């Protein structure tokens, strides 16, 4: 296609490039394409002063398009300076998705990478549904704290004994010492109240006992004898009488049926038993010493031969673990001393079961 107003044709290309017509023809070759690609630059830089008309520009564009079709190039791949778009920069990021938010580096916002500690830590094992752990057993509460047990000795033990006696579980007077008798009494109380039968007084046992009893009186806490006084023999109800019970192991100093004082006593063994019956005091010896056994017999009140009521240091130290040689031993020295001062020669003595 040749513009008649352009003033040049294909041969003009020969003249400008210095090449023969064999390089060009009715169909443009690769060289002709390169020559055609260069035509616009040469036209712009031509030294002549002719002004390019619009028709000339149309002819030049037509020639370039014809050359592109002749070489078989697809749109977008040609490298001509006028009709090829600039190639994409290799570092240019791809256009973000219309729905994805754009960040500074044009990357879609994703979840932040895991922290180094999280990425290096071993993953927690997932529970195996086929081997599920058995449900833990319900925790059991710790046993209640023990407040008193065998061997304890205190005023609280004395109160325990007095309260147990109020409801019939302790058959003696309080002593303040937690021995086998007290342990048996606690077991009896626990069994009757469906508590663990241990014989020791824990917080639960003590609380239950407090709820069932009253505060003991002074006379209940510190009675004159370890064991309750037995019902007096009828021979003891008149006059001034030393009323001595082998069953309760007590001595009651009575005047006309009233108890003036009482104290614990022990008797002779089976080989040297204490005589039973009604007697009278025939001799008083404050600092007596046995001529037969060469042992002290303070505050002695003789009532039958060599048998007398007197203080015994062995009884005070060892309790009922021992026995006398037939005398009536008293372990409370103050009480027997007071008794010695009150009893007169001729006062009655009754020893019975």
C-alpha positions as CSV (number, residue, x, y, z in Angstrom):
1,X,0.0,0.0,0.0
2,X,1.6,3.3,-1.2
3,X,0.5,6.7,-0.3
4,X,0.8,8.9,-3.5
5,X,1.3,12.0,-1.3
6,X,4.2,10.7,0.7
7,X,6.8,11.3,-2.0
8,X,8.5,7.9,-1.3
9,X,7.8,4.2,-1.9
10,X,9.6,1.0,-1.3
11,X,12.5,2.0,-3.5
12,X,13.1,4.9,-1.2
13,X,13.9,2.3,1.4
14,X,16.6,1.0,-0.9
15,X,18.2,4.4,-1.3
16,X,18.2,5.1,2.4
17,X,19.5,1.7,3.5
18,X,21.9,1.3,0.7
19,X,20.6,-2.1,-0.1
20,X,19.4,-3.6,-3.4
21,X,15.8,-4.5,-4.3
22,X,16.6,-8.1,-3.6
23,X,16.3,-7.4,0.1
24,X,12.8,-6.2,-0.5
25,X,9.9,-7.5,-2.6
26,X,6.2,-7.6,-2.9
27,X,6.3,-9.5,0.5
28,X,8.4,-8.1,3.3
29,X,11.1,-10.3,4.7
30,X,12.7,-10.1,8.1
31,X,15.2,-7.5,6.8
32,X,12.3,-5.5,5.3
33,X,10.6,-5.6,8.7
34,X,13.7,-4.3,10.4
35,X,14.0,-1.6,7.8
36,X,10.3,-0.8,8.3
37,X,10.8,-0.7,12.1
38,X,13.5,1.9,11.5
39,X,11.5,4.1,9.2
40,X,9.7,6.1,11.8
41,X,12.9,7.0,13.6
42,X,14.5,8.0,10.3
43,X,11.5,10.0,9.3
44,X,11.5,11.9,12.5
45,X,15.2,12.5,12.4
46,X,15.2,13.4,8.6
47,X,17.2,16.6,7.9
48,X,14.7,18.0,5.5
49,X,12.3,20.6,6.6
50,X,9.2,19.0,5.3
51,X,6.3,18.8,7.8
52,X,4.9,15.3,8.2
53,X,1.2,15.3,7.2
54,X,-1.4,13.1,8.8
55,X,-1.5,10.9,5.8
56,X,2.1,10.0,6.1
57,X,1.7,8.8,9.7
58,X,-1.2,6.6,8.7
59,X,1.0,5.1,5.9
60,X,3.8,4.4,8.4
61,X,1.5,2.7,10.9
62,X,0.0,0.6,8.1
63,X,3.5,-0.5,7.0
64,X,4.4,-1.5,10.6
65,X,1.2,-3.5,11.1
66,X,1.7,-5.3,7.7
67,X,5.3,-6.2,8.7
68,X,4.1,-7.7,12.0
69,X,1.5,-9.8,10.3
70,X,4.1,-11.0,7.8
71,X,6.5,-12.2,10.5
72,X,3.9,-14.3,12.2
73,X,4.2,-12.6,15.7
74,X,1.3,-12.6,18.1
75,X,-0.1,-9.5,19.6
76,X,1.8,-8.5,22.7
77,X,5.1,-10.2,21.7
78,X,6.4,-7.7,19.2
79,X,9.3,-5.5,20.3
80,X,8.6,-2.5,18.2
81,X,8.9,0.9,20.0
82,X,5.5,2.2,19.0
83,X,2.9,-0.7,19.2
84,X,4.5,-3.2,21.7
85,X,3.6,-2.6,25.4
86,X,6.6,-2.5,27.7
87,X,7.5,-5.9,29.0
88,X,6.4,-6.7,32.6
89,X,9.2,-6.1,35.2
90,X,10.4,-9.4,36.6
91,X,10.2,-8.1,40.1
92,X,6.7,-6.6,39.8
93,X,4.3,-8.5,42.0
94,X,1.2,-10.0,40.5
95,X,-2.0,-8.0,40.9
96,X,-3.7,-8.9,44.1
97,X,-7.0,-10.7,44.2
98,X,-10.0,-8.3,44.1
99,X,-11.2,-9.8,47.4
100,X,-7.9,-10.1,49.2
101,X,-6.7,-7.1,51.2
102,X,-3.5,-5.5,49.8
103,X,-0.5,-5.2,52.1
104,X,2.5,-3.1,51.6
105,X,4.2,-5.8,49.6
106,X,1.1,-6.5,47.6
107,X,0.8,-10.0,49.1
108,X,-2.6,-11.2,50.3
109,X,-2.8,-11.1,54.1
110,X,-2.4,-14.6,55.5
111,X,-2.1,-16.0,59.0
112,X,1.2,-15.1,60.6
113,X,3.9,-17.8,60.7
114,X,4.2,-19.7,63.9
115,X,6.7,-18.5,66.4
116,X,10.1,-20.3,66.6
117,X,9.2,-21.8,70.0
118,X,5.9,-23.1,68.7
119,X,7.5,-24.5,65.5
120,X,10.2,-26.2,67.4
121,X,8.1,-27.6,70.2
122,X,6.9,-31.2,69.8
123,X,3.2,-31.3,69.0
124,X,0.9,-32.5,71.8
125,X,-0.2,-36.0,71.2
126,X,-3.8,-36.3,70.4
127,X,-5.8,-38.7,72.5
128,X,-6.5,-42.0,70.9
129,X,-10.2,-42.5,70.8
130,X,-9.9,-46.2,71.0
131,X,-7.6,-46.1,74.1
132,X,-9.2,-43.3,76.1
133,X,-7.9,-42.8,79.6
134,X,-10.1,-44.2,82.4
135,X,-11.8,-41.6,84.5
136,X,-9.8,-40.7,87.6
137,X,-11.1,-42.2,90.8
138,X,-12.8,-39.7,93.1
139,X,-10.3,-38.2,95.6
140,X,-10.8,-39.3,99.1
141,X,-10.7,-36.8,101.9
142,X,-7.8,-37.1,104.3
143,X,-8.6,-38.8,107.6
144,X,-9.7,-36.5,110.4
145,X,-6.9,-35.2,112.7
146,X,-6.4,-37.2,115.9
147,X,-6.7,-35.1,119.0
148,X,-6.1,-37.7,121.7
149,X,-4.8,-41.3,121.7
150,X,-3.4,-43.9,124.1
151,X,-0.6,-42.4,126.1
152,X,-2.0,-38.8,126.1
153,X,-2.3,-37.1,129.4
154,X,-4.0,-33.7,129.7
155,X,-7.1,-31.8,131.0
156,X,-8.7,-32.5,127.7
157,X,-8.4,-36.2,128.4
158,X,-10.0,-35.7,131.8
159,X,-12.9,-33.8,130.0
160,X,-13.2,-36.7,127.5
161,X,-13.5,-39.2,130.3
162,X,-16.1,-37.1,132.1
163,X,-18.2,-36.7,129.0
164,X,-18.0,-40.4,128.2
165,X,-19.1,-41.1,131.7
166,X,-22.2,-38.9,131.4
167,X,-23.6,-41.1,128.6
168,X,-22.5,-44.4,130.1
169,X,-19.3,-45.3,128.2
170,X,-16.8,-44.7,130.9
171,X,-17.4,-46.4,134.2
172,X,-14.7,-44.6,136.3
173,X,-13.9,-41.2,137.5
174,X,-11.7,-39.1,135.2
175,X,-7.9,-39.4,135.8
176,X,-6.6,-37.3,132.9
177,X,-4.6,-40.3,131.5
178,X,-5.6,-42.0,128.2
179,X,-5.1,-45.6,128.9
180,X,-6.7,-48.9,127.7
181,X,-9.9,-48.3,129.6
182,X,-10.4,-44.9,127.9
183,X,-9.6,-46.4,124.5
184,X,-12.2,-49.1,125.0
185,X,-14.7,-46.5,126.0
186,X,-14.0,-44.5,122.9
187,X,-14.4,-47.6,120.7
188,X,-17.7,-48.3,122.4
189,X,-18.9,-44.7,121.6
190,X,-17.6,-44.9,118.0
191,X,-19.3,-48.2,117.3
192,X,-22.7,-47.0,118.6
193,X,-22.5,-43.9,116.4
194,X,-21.4,-45.7,113.3
195,X,-18.0,-44.0,113.3
196,X,-14.7,-45.6,112.4
197,X,-13.8,-47.7,115.5
198,X,-10.2,-46.7,116.2
199,X,-10.1,-46.1,119.9
200,X,-8.4,-42.8,119.2
201,X,-10.3,-39.5,119.6
202,X,-10.3,-37.7,116.3
203,X,-12.0,-34.4,115.4
204,X,-15.2,-36.2,114.2
205,X,-15.5,-38.3,117.3
206,X,-14.8,-35.3,119.6
207,X,-17.3,-33.1,117.8
208,X,-20.0,-35.8,118.1
209,X,-19.3,-36.3,121.8
210,X,-19.5,-32.5,122.4
211,X,-22.9,-32.3,120.7
212,X,-24.3,-35.1,122.9
213,X,-23.0,-34.0,126.3
214,X,-22.8,-31.0,128.6
215,X,-19.8,-29.2,130.0
216,X,-18.6,-31.3,133.0
217,X,-18.7,-29.7,136.5
218,X,-15.6,-29.3,138.6
219,X,-16.6,-32.3,140.8
220,X,-17.0,-34.4,137.7
221,X,-13.6,-33.5,136.4
222,X,-11.8,-34.0,139.6
223,X,-13.7,-36.5,141.8
224,X,-12.2,-37.7,145.0
225,X,-11.6,-41.2,143.6
226,X,-10.6,-42.8,140.3
227,X,-13.7,-45.1,140.3
228,X,-17.2,-43.9,141.3
229,X,-18.0,-44.6,144.9
230,X,-20.1,-47.7,145.4
231,X,-23.4,-47.6,147.1
232,X,-22.5,-47.7,150.8
233,X,-23.1,-50.8,152.7
234,X,-26.0,-50.4,155.2
235,X,-23.5,-50.9,158.0
236,X,-21.9,-47.6,157.0
237,X,-25.0,-45.4,157.4
238,X,-24.8,-44.8,161.1
239,X,-22.0,-43.3,163.1
240,X,-18.4,-42.6,162.2
241,X,-17.3,-45.2,159.7
242,X,-14.4,-46.0,157.4
243,X,-16.6,-47.6,154.6
244,X,-14.2,-49.6,152.3
245,X,-15.5,-51.3,149.1
246,X,-13.4,-53.9,147.4
247,X,-15.7,-53.8,144.4
248,X,-15.2,-50.1,143.6
249,X,-11.7,-50.0,145.3
250,X,-12.6,-46.9,147.2
251,X,-12.7,-45.7,150.8
252,X,-15.4,-43.3,152.0
253,X,-15.0,-41.5,155.3
254,X,-18.7,-41.2,156.4
255,X,-20.4,-39.6,159.4
256,X,-24.0,-40.5,159.9
257,X,-24.5,-41.5,156.2
258,X,-22.8,-38.5,154.6
259,X,-19.5,-38.8,152.8
260,X,-16.9,-36.5,154.3
261,X,-14.1,-37.5,152.0
262,X,-13.2,-40.3,149.6
263,X,-10.0,-41.8,148.2
264,X,-8.7,-44.7,146.0
265,X,-7.4,-47.7,147.7
266,X,-5.9,-51.1,146.9
267,X,-5.8,-54.4,148.8
268,X,-3.7,-57.4,149.5
269,X,-3.0,-60.1,146.9
270,X,-4.7,-63.5,146.9
271,X,-1.8,-64.8,149.0
272,X,-2.2,-62.0,151.6
273,X,-5.8,-60.9,151.3
274,X,-7.4,-58.0,153.2
275,X,-9.9,-59.3,155.7
276,X,-13.6,-58.5,155.2
277,X,-16.1,-57.6,157.9
278,X,-16.8,-55.0,160.6
279,X,-13.8,-53.7,162.7
280,X,-12.8,-50.6,164.6
281,X,-9.6,-48.5,164.8
282,X,-7.5,-49.7,167.7
283,X,-4.2,-47.9,167.0
284,X,-2.9,-44.8,165.1
285,X,0.7,-44.5,164.1
286,X,1.7,-41.4,162.1
287,X,5.2,-42.5,161.0
288,X,5.0,-46.2,161.3
289,X,7.4,-48.6,159.7
290,X,6.6,-52.3,159.2
291,X,8.6,-54.6,161.5
292,X,7.7,-57.5,159.3
293,X,8.6,-56.1,155.8
294,X,10.7,-53.1,156.9
295,X,8.7,-50.7,154.8
296,X,7.2,-47.3,155.7
297,X,3.5,-47.1,156.6
298,X,2.8,-43.4,157.2
299,X,-0.5,-42.4,158.7
300,X,-1.3,-45.9,159.7
301,X,-4.8,-46.7,161.2
302,X,-4.7,-50.3,162.4
303,X,-8.0,-52.1,162.4
304,X,-7.2,-55.9,162.3
305,X,-4.0,-57.3,163.6
306,X,-1.2,-56.0,161.4
307,X,-3.6,-54.7,158.8
308,X,-4.1,-51.0,158.6
309,X,-5.2,-48.1,156.4
310,X,-2.0,-46.1,155.4
311,X,-0.3,-44.2,152.7
312,X,1.7,-46.3,150.1
313,X,4.4,-44.7,148.0
314,X,4.4,-47.8,145.8
315,X,0.7,-47.4,145.1
316,X,1.2,-43.8,144.2
317,X,3.9,-44.7,141.7
318,X,2.6,-48.0,140.2
319,X,-1.1,-47.8,140.7
320,X,-3.1,-51.1,140.6
321,X,-0.1,-52.9,139.1
322,X,0.9,-54.1,142.6
323,X,-0.8,-55.1,145.8
324,X,-0.4,-54.8,149.5
325,X,0.4,-57.5,152.1
326,X,-3.1,-57.2,153.4
327,X,-3.3,-53.5,154.3
328,X,-5.6,-51.0,152.7
329,X,-3.2,-48.8,150.7
330,X,-4.0,-45.1,149.9
331,X,-2.2,-43.3,147.1
332,X,-3.2,-39.7,147.9
333,X,-0.9,-38.6,150.7
334,X,-2.8,-35.4,151.5
335,X,-6.1,-37.1,151.8
336,X,-4.9,-39.9,154.1
337,X,-3.0,-37.3,156.2
338,X,-6.3,-35.3,156.6
339,X,-8.1,-38.6,157.4
340,X,-5.5,-39.5,160.0
341,X,-6.3,-36.2,161.8
342,X,-10.0,-36.8,161.8
343,X,-10.4,-40.5,162.7
344,X,-10.4,-41.4,166.3
345,X,-9.6,-44.6,168.1
346,X,-12.8,-46.7,168.3
347,X,-14.3,-45.5,165.0
348,X,-15.9,-48.3,162.9
349,X,-14.3,-49.9,159.9
350,X,-16.4,-51.8,157.4
351,X,-14.7,-53.8,154.6
352,X,-17.1,-55.4,152.0
353,X,-17.6,-56.3,148.4
